[in-house]
Amino acid sequence: MVPTLRHGDAVLVRTGGRPVRPGDVVVAVFRSRPDLLVVKRAVRRQDGGWWIRGDNDLVVDDSRAYGVADVRGRVVARYWPRPGRVRGRPI
């Protein structure tokens, strides 16, 4: 998720609330890798779940490799080490 988030960043995740929208940063689990919890950007609804991608197009550790994911929550803020809101970006 570089440059939005970096390894070691601590984030605040909201479950419930408003529905996930394309462009939101989410915490999710790939259906093909239920042992892997990831933080990625929601792209589109697909097959009852979400197609998700990282912000770094050179790294393919997202739905391009693992398929559809189930979203567990929406990242609303980063609180360590650089506090700030996590904003959407155009898809």
Secondary structure, DSSP 8 states (H G I E B T S, - for coil): -TTTS-TT-EEEEE-SSS---TT-EEEEEETTEEEEEEEEEEEEEETTEEEEE-S-TT---SHHHH--EEEEEEEEEEEESS-EE------
